Amino acid sequence: MTKIKVTTGIDSLLADGFSCLKGRRVGLLTHAPACDFSLTSTLQHFKRELNEGLKVVFTPEHGYFGQAQDLESVTDSQRSDGFRWVSLYGNDESSLHPLHQDFVDLDILVVDLVDVGSRYYTFQATMLYAMRVAFAKGVTVMVLDRPNPLGGIAVEGPMLLPEWSSFVGVHPIPIRHGLTMGELAILYKEDLDLAGQLEVVPCHGWKREMYFDETGLPWVMPSPNMPTLETAIVYPGQCLLEGTNLSEGRGTTHPFQLCGAPFLDPGKVADLLASENLPGVSFRPVSFKPTFQKWKGEQCGGVEIHVTDRSLFQPVRTSLALLHHLRELSGEQFAWRTEPYEFVHDKLAIDLLMGSDRERTQMQAGMPWRDIIVEWPEEESDFLFHRKPFLIYTE
């Protein structure tokens, strides 16, 4: 059995007997994947320790049990004596934001959500939206921190521009940000000058160089298409394919690790990507048939991404190179996603994911992918400097 090396925010509350919450009216923003080393969920602990002190439970995208697919509205129907359920992922943009009336009878909002270290993963946006309303109502926010599963050192990708903010990019940070949820909360509060009381209950034993499998904590998938740490490692790049008509592997047992389309030749894709000599990664030619979403029931050609050295692997650069070659090989059969994406109707999904339309327009103009990324190092360096005051865990 792997020895537990890291404890999380909920462990600290348990060790303290929940004394800081006793006698207070508590709201909890959480989901079932947020649990302790014994796989007991944070909600179970709160119900046992606080009884009638727990007034409302807010749930993020995918629902409390992480059961709903992406873009699928959720109405959490659980009922329990003593508290209400509020889903923060419904049928329209307004449903992403809690209502002021949800905080009327609260003294404190506790946040315990499992993040995977990518700007597009929406739980951090839900946290920020809830922080705004809580502070406006004079409610304290407490974040029970957890490790960033991708470690806390590397950052990668373009910075989001404020005018391109959305639910998949709520604040100007790079795609791979290297922060924990607690650190993000501190950064958001300071950057946005939010007036209110924020408390972060830190992890203990976590070092910034640690990937999740070095913590000794159990991996519990936070959403239906995030089954393993290996998925999370490629996700910062591979999620970009959501902005295209190419399959990102949803509907297979290896989402985000598999990608392709019916009109692609696996051998040609793999050979082209191998010629790039990208660090820390290999590409295996594959044929796969998604069982749902894009190209459901159709045979797709493409590749499976195999990370051979995660210390060298650069997921965002790798997937930009992959997208460049897949687009060229697809010819006229390639298309950008034009349907509404996360309740945004007037911008392309790829631009929301990238954080602006810069990379897409450069790609469409025929710019080589290595030229597209020339501005990224300066943006990444600037963010590394900017985030320093907000770090809880030293480098």
Order of alpha helices (4+ residues) and beta strands (2+ residues): alpha-beta-alpha-beta-beta-beta-alpha-beta-alpha-beta-alpha-beta-alpha-beta-beta-alpha-alpha-alpha-alpha-alpha
